[in-house]
Amino acid sequence: MDAAAAERLRKLDEALRLIPTGYNGYENKDRLRRDVADLLRSYGTLLPQTGSFSGSGRQVTLFYLYGTLPISYKGASYNIPVTIYFDPPYPKGPPRCFVTPTGTMAVHKSHENVDQGGMVYMPYLTQWNAHSSLTEMITRMSSIFCEKPPVYSTESRPSGSPQVGLAGAVGAMSGVLSGFFSSPAESSPARPAAAGYRQPVHPVQPVQPVVAQPAPGYHGAHGHHAGGGGYAPAATPVVAAHVIATPAHAGPSKAALVQQTETALKERWRFVVEPLVDEANAEIDKRRELKERLRQVDEQLDQLKAEEARCQDQVRQLDALEPELQAFVAANEGKEAANPDEIRDQLDADSRQVLDLLAEELALGELLVAIDDLLANGKISIEDFMREVRDVSRKRFLCQVLRQKSEATLHSEASSATWARMAAAPAPAAPVARTPVSMPVAYAMPVAAM
């Protein structure tokens, strides 16, 4: 590190010791020192400084860089005077960059990135985040100024007449500090009004710039700006810097104004419109999800209603069968155990067929168990076992299918008769006490075989 760079870092440490930290101060002084030190190693024409500003009963100490930004335009080298202010929220918020013309300079009225107050606007500042770099910011600013310089020279004036620079300093510092004293939302780099808004003019030279120290008590002829605020730096003789002498433009054309408006809208698109689009998409997704859940709830309600109707039908069927069951119990109460054969003979042909098929199916099941025991005891060979199991299983399956068909027919006829009795019978005046009874064989048909 050369002696000049070491001297700039020493001045940086001295300036940082003068600014407050914590509440109402700089939140991350270490990050500020690291970023500015990296910038000073690359740009030796910038120097650190602090200044105290007061107004409306409050006082704040700001850290800033002043000096010149070297550029190359049409084969010639020039130095553009700039000042970079760092607000206490840094690095959460971007620095405020100003072009600070001297008394013999003026800002181009039609410049796309610098307004009449000297404030710099570019996409890198708009998209500033905690990972942004000061060196990259200055590099992009220099590239923009190389394409179109922001200032041009005016008619020569005596070096002892700093009125233009002083008025600009009062206006710009009012704009900077009014945003800092108001609210965090207003402290973002929004464009100030062009009329009467100027950045403080710091006397600069290509090698050794000299800064105008802010003076809180100054109230001279230009000590109050039209925009309010009452912050005024002390006047210092202005030294002209090497700038480009180009003719002043009469004003921005309609096409330039349209382009500037489109550029500003595109830069604000991500911060204004995109959150609204994301919110609308989230609401649409939520609505789609709610509709799907509503459809599922409707399906479940339909299933519950169908189940309720089925249960009510079963209850009505049981109520219709209850008198018949009670009559059967009363008729057989006190009698000896009924003969199954007699009961079978009393049934209709369909019920007898169901009983016969069930008995045959159960017998075939017992036969399969006996065949398995014979194989386990070595009474038959595996070939005999496979042949008998195949034949018996086939017969049992056919018997089971026929029984199920007969049961379905029998249940259908019984349901029809039950509904007919329910329709013909009057509604009971009072519920009848139910007594546990044994169901007749005709209504106790099994539905599955062993």
C-alpha positions in Angstrom: 0.0 0.0 0.0 1.4 3.4 -1.0 1.6 6.4 1.3 -1.4 8.2 -0.3 -3.7 5.2 0.2 -2.5 4.8 3.8 -3.3 8.5 4.4 -6.8 8.1 2.9 -7.5 5.1 5.2 -6.2 7.1 8.2 -8.6 10.0 7.4 -11.3 7.4 7.0 -10.8 6.1 10.5 -10.7 9.6 11.9 -14.0 10.5 10.2 -15.7 7.3 11.4 -14.7 8.0 15.0 -16.8 11.2 14.8 -20.1 9.6 13.7 -22.4 8.0 16.3 -23.5 4.4 16.3 -26.5 2.5 17.6 -29.8 4.3 18.2 -30.1 7.4 16.0 -26.7 6.5 14.6 -25.1 4.2 12.1 -26.3 0.6 12.4 -23.3 -1.1 10.8 -20.2 1.0 11.1 -17.9 -2.0 10.4 -19.6 -2.7 7.1 -19.4 1.0 6.2 -15.7 1.1 7.0 -14.9 -2.0 5.0 -16.9 -0.9 1.9 -15.4 2.6 1.9 -11.9 1.3 2.4 -12.2 -0.9 -0.7 -13.5 2.0 -2.7 -10.7 4.3 -1.6 -8.1 1.7 -2.7 -9.5 1.9 -6.2 -10.3 5.6 -6.4 -7.7 8.0 -5.0 -9.7 11.1 -6.0 -12.3 10.6 -3.2 -11.8 11.6 0.4 -13.8 10.8 3.6 -15.4 13.5 5.7 -18.2 14.0 8.3 -20.5 16.9 8.9 -23.0 17.9 11.5 -26.3 19.4 10.4 -29.1 20.7 12.5 -32.6 22.0 12.0 -36.1 21.9 13.6 -34.5 21.3 16.9 -32.6 18.2 15.8 -29.0 17.5 14.8 -27.4 14.7 12.9 -23.8 13.8 11.9 -23.4 12.3 8.4 -20.5 10.6 6.8 -19.8 11.3 3.1 -17.2 11.1 0.4 -16.2 14.1 -1.8 -13.9 14.6 -4.6 -13.8 13.9 -8.3 -14.7 11.0 -10.6 -12.3 10.7 -13.5 -13.9 9.9 -16.9 -12.8 9.7 -20.5 -14.9 11.4 -23.2 -14.0 11.5 -26.8 -10.3 10.7 -26.1 -9.9 13.4 -23.4 -9.8 12.9 -19.6 -12.0 14.9 -17.3 -12.8 15.0 -13.5 -16.5 15.2 -12.5 -17.0 16.6 -9.0 -19.2 14.3 -6.9 -20.3 13.9 -3.3 -21.6 10.6 -1.8 -23.7 10.7 1.4 -24.2 7.6 3.6 -27.4 7.6 5.7 -27.3 5.7 9.1 -29.3 2.7 7.7 -26.5 1.8 5.3 -26.1 -0.8 3.9 -29.8 -1.5 4.0 -30.4 1.6 2.0 -28.3 3.0 -0.9 -26.0 6.0 -0.6 -27.1 9.3 -2.0 -24.9 10.3 -4.9 -24.7 13.9 -6.2 -22.9 15.7 -9.0 -21.7 18.9 -7.3 -21.0 21.5 -10.0 -18.8 24.5 -9.1 -19.7 28.1 -9.8 -18.6 27.8 -13.5 -20.5 24.6 -14.1 -24.1 23.6 -14.7 -26.0 20.3 -14.8 -27.4 19.2 -18.2 -31.2 19.7 -18.1 -31.8 16.7 -20.3 -29.5 14.2 -18.6 -31.3 10.9 -18.1 -29.5 10.0 -14.8 -28.9 13.4 -13.1 -31.7 15.8 -12.2 -31.3 19.6 -11.8 -30.5 19.2 -8.1 -27.4 17.1 -9.1 -28.9 13.9 -7.6 -27.8 10.7 -9.5 -30.4 8.0 -10.5 -29.5 4.7 -12.1 -30.8 1.1 -11.9 -27.9 -0.1 -9.6 -29.1 2.4 -6.9 -32.8 1.4 -7.4 -31.9 -2.3 -7.0 -29.6 -1.8 -4.1 -29.4 -4.5 -1.5 -27.2 -5.6 1.4 -24.8 -7.4 -1.1 -24.2 -4.4 -3.4 -20.8 -2.9 -3.8 -19.6 0.7 -3.7 -16.9 0.0 -6.2 -19.3 -1.5 -8.6 -21.6 1.5 -8.1 -18.9 4.0 -8.9 -17.7 1.9 -11.9 -21.3 2.0 -13.3 -21.6 5.7 -12.6 -18.4 6.4 -14.4 -19.5 4.4 -17.4 -22.8 6.4 -17.5 -20.9 9.7 -17.3 -18.4 8.5 -20.0 -21.3 8.1 -22.4 -22.9 11.5 -21.6 -21.2 13.9 -19.1 -23.6 15.3 -16.6 -22.2 18.9 -16.5 -21.0 21.6 -18.9 -19.1 24.8 -18.3 -20.8 28.2 -18.2 -19.4 31.7 -18.6 -16.4 32.5 -16.5 -17.1 34.2 -13.2 -14.8 35.7 -10.6 -13.4 33.0 -8.3 -14.5 35.0 -5.3 -18.3 34.8 -6.1 -19.6 31.5 -4.8 -23.2 32.5 -4.8 -24.3 29.7 -7.2 -22.5 27.0 -5.3 -23.7 28.2 -1.9 -27.4 28.3 -3.0 -27.0 24.8 -4.4 -25.4 23.6 -1.1 -28.3 24.9 0.9 -31.0 23.3 -1.3 -29.3 19.9 -1.5 -28.6 19.5 2.2 -32.2 20.5 2.9 -33.4 17.7 0.7 -31.0 15.2 2.1 -31.7 15.9 5.8 -35.4 16.5 5.4 -35.7 12.9 4.2 -33.4 11.7 7.0 -35.4 13.5 9.7 -38.8 12.5 8.3 -39.2 8.7 8.1 -37.4 5.6 6.8 -39.8 5.4 3.8 -39.1 9.0 2.8 -35.4 8.5 3.1 -35.2 6.4 0.0 -33.7 8.1 -3.1 -36.9 9.4 -4.6 -36.5 12.2 -7.1 -36.6 15.7 -5.5 -38.3 18.6 -7.3 -36.0 20.1 -9.9 -36.8 23.7 -9.0 -34.3 25.1 -6.5 -32.8 21.8 -5.4 -29.0 21.7 -5.6 -26.4 19.6 -4.0 -23.7 21.2 -1.8 -20.7 22.4 -3.9 -17.4 21.1 -2.6 -14.2 22.7 -4.0 -12.3 20.0 -5.8 -9.1 19.6 -7.6 -7.8 16.6 -9.6 -5.2 15.8 -6.9 -6.1 17.4 -3.6 -9.8 18.3 -3.1 -10.9 20.8 -0.4 -14.3 20.4 1.2 -16.8 23.0 2.4 -17.4 22.2 6.1 -21.2 22.3 7.1 -21.9 25.1 9.5 -25.2 24.7 11.5 -25.4 28.3 12.5 -25.1 29.8 9.0 -28.0 32.1 8.0 -26.6 34.3 5.2 -28.3 35.7 2.2 -28.8 32.2 0.8 -29.1 30.4 4.1 -32.8 29.4 3.6 -33.9 27.2 0.7 -37.3 27.5 -0.9 -38.0 23.9 -0.1 -37.6 24.4 3.6 -35.3 22.8 6.1 -32.9 25.6 7.0 -29.7 23.6 6.8 -26.8 25.6 5.4 -23.1 24.7 5.0 -20.5 27.4 5.4 -19.2 29.0 2.2 -15.7 28.3 0.9 -14.1 29.6 -2.2 -15.0 27.4 -5.2 -12.1 26.0 -7.3 -13.0 25.0 -10.8 -12.4 21.4 -11.8 -11.6 20.0 -15.2 -14.9 19.5 -16.9 -16.3 19.3 -20.4 -17.2 22.5 -22.2 -20.3 21.6 -24.2 -23.2 23.9 -25.3 -26.2 24.0 -23.0 -29.3 22.2 -24.2 -32.5 24.1 -24.5 -34.5 21.4 -22.8 -35.5 17.7 -23.1 -37.5 16.7 -26.1 -40.8 14.9 -26.0 -39.2 11.6 -27.0 -36.6 12.0 -24.2 -39.3 12.7 -21.6 -41.2 9.6 -22.8 -38.1 7.4 -22.6 -37.3 8.8 -19.1 -40.8 8.0 -17.9 -40.7 4.5 -19.3 -37.3 3.8 -17.7 -38.6 5.1 -14.3 -41.7 2.9 -14.6 -39.7 -0.2 -15.5 -37.4 0.4 -12.5 -40.3 0.7 -10.1 -42.2 -2.3 -11.6 -40.5 -4.9 -9.4 -41.2 -2.9 -6.2 -44.8 -1.8 -6.9 -46.5 -4.1 -9.4 -44.8 -7.5 -8.7 -45.9 -7.7 -5.1 -49.5 -7.1 -6.2 -49.2 -9.7 -8.9 -47.8 -12.2 -6.4 -50.6 -11.4 -4.0 -53.2 -11.9 -6.7 -51.7 -15.2 -7.8 -51.8 -16.4 -4.2 -55.4 -15.4 -3.8 -56.3 -17.3 -7.0 -54.5 -20.4 -5.8 -56.3 -20.1 -2.5 -59.7 -19.8 -4.2 -58.9 -22.8 -6.4 -58.0 -24.8 -3.2 -61.2 -23.7 -1.4 -63.3 -24.7 -4.4 -61.7 -28.2 -4.4 -62.4 -28.6 -0.7 -66.0 -27.4 -1.2 -66.5 -30.1 -3.8 -65.1 -32.8 -1.5 -67.4 -31.6 1.4 -70.4 -31.7 -1.0 -69.5 -35.3 -2.0 -69.2 -36.3 1.6 -72.5 -34.7 2.5 -74.2 -36.6 -0.4 -72.7 -39.8 0.9 -73.9 -39.1 4.4 -77.4 -38.3 3.1 -77.5 -41.6 1.1 -76.4 -43.5 4.2 -79.0 -41.8 6.3 -81.7 -42.8 3.8 -80.5 -46.4 3.8 -80.5 -46.6 7.6 -84.0 -45.2 7.7 -85.2 -47.8 5.2 -83.7 -50.6 7.3 -85.4 -49.2 10.4 -88.7 -49.1 8.6 -88.2 -52.7 7.5 -87.4 -53.9 11.0 -90.4 -52.0 12.3 -92.6 -53.8 9.8 -91.1 -57.2 10.7 -91.4 -56.7 14.4 -95.1 -57.7 14.7 -94.5 -60.9 12.7 -91.6 -61.8 14.9 -93.5 -61.2 18.1 -96.4 -63.3 16.8 -93.9 -66.1 16.0 -92.4 -65.9 19.5 -95.9 -65.9 21.1 -97.0 -68.9 19.0 -93.9 -71.0 19.9 -93.5 -70.0 23.5 -93.6 -73.0 25.9 -93.4 -75.6 23.1 -90.7 -78.2 22.9 -87.7 -77.8 20.7 -88.8 -77.6 17.1 -87.9 -80.3 14.6 -85.7 -78.8 11.9 -87.1 -81.0 9.3 -90.6 -79.9 10.1 -89.6 -76.3 9.9 -87.9 -76.9 6.6 -91.1 -78.5 5.2 -93.1 -75.4 6.2 -90.8 -73.1 4.1 -91.4 -72.2 0.5 -89.4 -73.8 -2.4 -86.9 -70.9 -2.6 -86.1 -71.0 1.1 -85.7 -74.8 1.1 -83.3 -74.5 -1.9 -81.2 -72.0 0.0 -81.0 -74.4 3.0 -80.1 -77.4 0.9 -77.4 -75.5 -1.0 -76.0 -74.2 2.3 -75.9 -77.6 3.8 -74.1 -79.0 0.7 -71.6 -76.2 0.7 -70.7 -76.7 4.4 -70.4 -80.5 3.8 -68.0 -79.9 0.9 -65.9 -77.7 3.2 -65.7 -80.4 5.8 -64.7 -82.8 3.1 -61.7 -80.6 2.1 -60.6 -80.6 5.8 -60.8 -84.4 5.9 -58.8 -84.7 2.6 -56.1 -82.5 4.1 -55.9 -84.7 7.2 -55.5 -87.8 5.0 -52.6 -86.2 3.3 -51.0 -85.2 6.5 -51.3 -88.8 7.9 -49.9 -90.3 4.7 -53.1 -92.1 3.8 -53.2 -90.7 0.2 -50.6 -89.5 -2.2 -50.0 -85.9 -3.3 -51.5 -86.7 -6.8 -54.7 -88.0 -5.2 -54.9 -85.0 -2.9 -54.6 -82.5 -5.7 -57.2 -84.3 -7.8 -59.8 -84.5 -5.0 -59.2 -80.9 -3.8 -59.7 -79.7 -7.4 -63.0 -81.6 -7.8 -64.4 -80.7 -4.4 -63.4 -77.1 -4.7 -65.2 -76.8 -8.0 -68.4 -78.3 -6.7 -68.3 -76.1 -3.6 -67.8 -73.0 -5.8 -70.7 -73.8 -8.0 -72.9 -74.5 -5.0 -71.9 -71.2 -3.4 -72.7 -69.2 -6.5 -76.2 -70.9 -6.8 -76.9 -70.3 -3.2 -76.1 -66.6 -3.4 -78.4 -66.2 -6.4 -81.2 -67.9 -4.6 -80.6 -65.7 -1.5 -80.8 -62.6 -3.6 -84.1 -63.6 -5.1 -85.5 -64.6 -1.7 -84.4 -61.2 -0.1 -85.9 -59.3 -3.1 -89.3 -61.0 -2.6 -89.1 -60.5 1.1 -88.4 -56.8 0.7 -91.3 -56.3 -1.7 -93.6 -58.0 0.7 -92.3 -56.0 3.6 -92.9 -52.7 1.8 -96.4 -53.8 0.9 -97.1 -54.5 4.5 -95.6 -51.2 5.6 -97.8 -49.4 3.1 -101.0 -51.2 4.2 -100.4 -51.1 7.9 -101.4 -47.9 9.8 -98.8 -45.9 11.7 -98.4 -47.2 15.3 -99.7 -44.9 18.0 -96.8 -45.6 20.4 -93.6 -47.5 20.1 -93.9 -51.1 21.1 -91.4 -52.5 23.6 -88.9 -54.7 21.9 -88.0 -58.1 23.4 -85.0 -60.2 22.3 -86.3 -63.0 20.2 -85.0 -65.8 18.0 -85.3 -65.1 14.2 -87.1 -67.7 12.1 -85.1 -69.7 9.7 -86.8 -68.0 6.7 -85.2 -64.7 7.7 -81.9 -65.9 9.0 -80.3 -67.1 5.8 -76.5 -67.0 6.0 -74.7 -65.0 3.4 -71.3 -66.6 3.5 -70.1 -70.2 3.8 -67.3 -71.4 5.9 
